[in-house]
């Protein structure tokens, strides 16, 4: 999912193994389909980019609001996993809202997620999505539910599925 030569990635060392597990998973998930790339990974801030392509545009040639929401939830869900034990817990979206404040039709957007609340059962993340010039495109808040993983299921890399 990430090309370090194309996008330099800063990852805090304390969470390096969780990040490596996530980005080295070869899948066709939403993040891969949308071209999401991770730029900065820490427990207190996650930054990613998403190109504006036909995959994420509405019929009027602008970034689709649903794509912005999916981008925001991807950031929040991944960020929440950095606080969890990936062998025992997962993070899934529980509620999300978004305000779309400016259209964008080309280039890429940059999403920055920061924690508002980190609890045992829920996390709340604030996500701002900006265009290449730094202008606000969308502001979102996502509540993530911390769920126990079923250890009876065959072992798999759950971190990379989030």
FENZIDA-V956737 format. One record per residue. N is the residue number from 1. PSI is psi as a letter, one per 40 degrees, with the letter a starting at -180 (NA if undefined). Layout:
((N PSI) (N PSI))
This chain:
((1 d) (2 h) (3 h) (4 d) (5 d) (6 d) (7 h) (8 h) (9 h) (10 h) (11 h) (12 h) (13 d) (14 e) (15 e) (16 d) (17 d) (18 d) (19 d) (20 d) (21 d) (22 d) (23 e) (24 e) (25 h) (26 h) (27 i) (28 f) (29 i) (30 d) (31 d) (32 d) (33 d) (34 e) (35 f) (36 h) (37 h) (38 h) (39 d) (40 h) (41 h) (42 i) (43 d) (44 e) (45 h) (46 h) (47 h) (48 i) (49 i) (50 h) (51 i) (52 g) (53 i) (54 d) (55 d) (56 e) (57 i) (58 i) (59 d) (60 e) (61 e) (62 i) (63 h) (64 h) (65 d) (66 d) (67 d) (68 d) (69 d) (70 d) (71 d) (72 d) (73 d) (74 d) (75 d) (76 d) (77 d) (78 d) (79 d) (80 d) (81 d) (82 e) (83 e) (84 i) (85 h) (86 e) (87 e) (88 d) (89 i) (90 i) (91 h) (92 i) (93 h) (94 d) (95 i) (96 i) (97 i) (98 i) (99 h) (100 h) (101 e) (102 h) (103 i) (104 h) (105 e) (106 i) (107 b) (108 i) (109 i) (110 h) (111 h) (112 h) (113 h) (114 i) (115 h) (116 d) (117 h) (118 h) (119 a) (120 d) (121 d) (122 i) (123 i) (124 h) (125 h) (126 h) (127 h) (128 h) (129 h) (130 i) (131 a) (132 d) (133 e) (134 e) (135 h) (136 h) (137 d) (138 i) (139 h) (140 i) (141 h) (142 h) (143 h) (144 h) (145 h) (146 h) (147 i) (148 i) (149 i) (150 h) (151 e) (152 e) (153 i) (154 i) (155 h) (156 i) (157 g) (158 d) (159 d) (160 e) (161 e) (162 NA))
